[in-house]
Amino acid sequence: MVSSESAEGLIYNVKLSSVGPGSVTGQDVVYEPSNLDLAMKLHYLRGVYYFESPAFEGLSVIDIKEPLFTLFNVYYMTCGRFRRADSSGRPYIKCNDCGVRFVEAYCDKSLEEWVEMRDAALEKLLTPNQVIGPELFFSPALLIQYNKFKCGGVALGLTWAHVLGDVFSATEFMNMFGKVVAGTKPARPMSLAQTLTKATAHQELPKVLEDPLSIKKVGPVGDHWTVTNNCTMERFTFFVGPSQLGQMRSTIGDYGPFELLSAIIWQAVARHRNGPEPKVVTVCRKSPQAHIKAGNVGNSQAVSTVKLGGDSIGESNLAELARLLKHEGADERRKIDEAMEKERGDADVVFYGANLTFVDMEDADFYGFEWRGQKPVKVSYQIDGVGDDGCVLVLPAPRHVGEDGAKGRLVTVILPENEVKELKSDLKKEWCIA
C-alpha cells in the first residue's frame, strides 16, 4: 500500500489496494462491450453514497472488502483489463482477475459539514480521479473509494467507466453489493468461457442510412480514454423542491419534473450561448425494455435526439419545449450501433456534450443500496468527460426531503464556465432557485 495527502487538505491518509473475485474466473475468458458501450468509452460515472455513522460503526476496512470477493465472482468483467484485438483494434476486456482498485481515505469534515458545502466540483474528491489509459493493460475500469468523515459517517464513492454500462447498470451493481453484505449469495455464471467474436469478425459492414446526431468524432485519443475540451467546463448542483416543481407545472403545463427542468435549462442556455442556439439536444432515459439482472453490465438506456425547427429557442414557449422533450425524440441507438460498427468499434467519439445532453436518472434505484439495514441519506452521481455543449443530470432528491410523499429533484449541470453565471441568474430570478 501507498499513502499520500490529497489536494485541498480535505481528504488525507489515502491508501490504495486491489480487490478481485474470490474464485478464479478461468482461462482465456473475455468480455466484449457492444458498439453502444464503446461509444461511451471516453465518459465516466462518479457516484457517491452518503451514510450516517451507525451503518459502518465498528467495521474495519477488511470487513468492507470481504463481501466484494463474492460480488466480483458475478461481476468478474469489472476486474479485468482492456486489450485490443490484433486484427481490428477493437477493444475488449480480458477477464484476468487483476482486480478493482480500492481506495481508503479520511476527511477532516463531518458528514453534515460536507453535505452543506454543496460543491459539485469538491465532491469529486470522494471518488477516484482516474481514467482508462494510457496503458490499457494496467488501467482498472472500476474504482471504489471508502471515505470516513470525522463524525463516523461514511461516503462510498465509485468511478465506473461508462464503457461498462450506464447509470442503471452501475446502481444495480451497488444494490447487489448491499444484498451481498446482507447475506445474499448471487449465483456465479455456470459457464464463463467465451471467445472473441465481434473483435475478430470479418463480416460485411452494415450500411449506415443516416449518421447519428448524438455523437461527435474526436481525437484520435489512442489508448488514453479521456476528452480534451476546447473551453473550461464548470459544474454545479442545485435542489428543486416540491413547491417549486408545482409552480413550474402550473406555469408550463402538466409535464414531469425532467421535462419541466430540461425545458427551462434548454431555453436559458440558448439565450446566453455565444454562438448558434442548441437546436438539437440529446435525451437519455431508462429504456422501458431494459431488464437488468445481477451480474449483467452494459449500456441499455434509451437515447434520442430532439430538434426544434426554425423558431428561436430563447423566445419559444416552454410548454412546446417540454412537449418536444417528452414526445418528439428520434431514437439514436441503431444509428450509433451502425456508425460504431462501420469503424469496427474503434472510433473515438463524444456522446455526453456532443449536443446539449439531458439525462433522466429519476428511474435509477439509487436508494436501493443498503448497508446493514441503513439506507444512504444522500446519493449523488456525476458524469466526467462531458463535451463542450454541456450536460444536465436530473436525479431524485435525498430520501428525507419532501413532505406528504412529495419529493424534489437534484440537478447537476456541466456547462462552459462562461454560461454558468447567466444560467444561475435566470434560475434564481424566474424560479427562485439558488
Disulfide bonds with the S-S distance in Angstrom:
none
